[in-house]
Amino acid sequence: MIRLQIVERHGVNLYRTLIDAMRSGELRTFIATRYGKRITHRNPNYSGWIKWSYAAGVISCEFLSPRRPGTEWRLVSALVGRLADKFADQVHSISIQFPDAAAPKEKARRRRSR
């Protein structure tokens, strides 16, 4: 899971602007579902979804891709690219947090029966 925080410029309601743009069709790349709390990509090759919330001028996002772990970067790239293209004047900064690297799992050894 990758986490991202988008800080909007003062006096701009970026969260509401993005939700309205998705619902009106102006932003056709993403679809808002579950009352705007879950965002999916229109292209089925971008598996997973974005779970986001808004508080005090900061949009907090979690990128989840349970069917294809490790492919969250595609959604991150699509969202950051779209923000840079259409909403750059409303974004103050973007912060990305990557998950801690987990130790590789060892295969369980099978015991031979004697």
Protein Blocks (a to p, Z undefined) as FASTA:
>chain_A
ZZddddddehiafklmmmmmmmnomammbcceehhlaccdfblklgcddddddeehiacd
ddddfklghilmmmmmmmmmmmmmmmmmmpfbdcddddddddddddddddddZZ
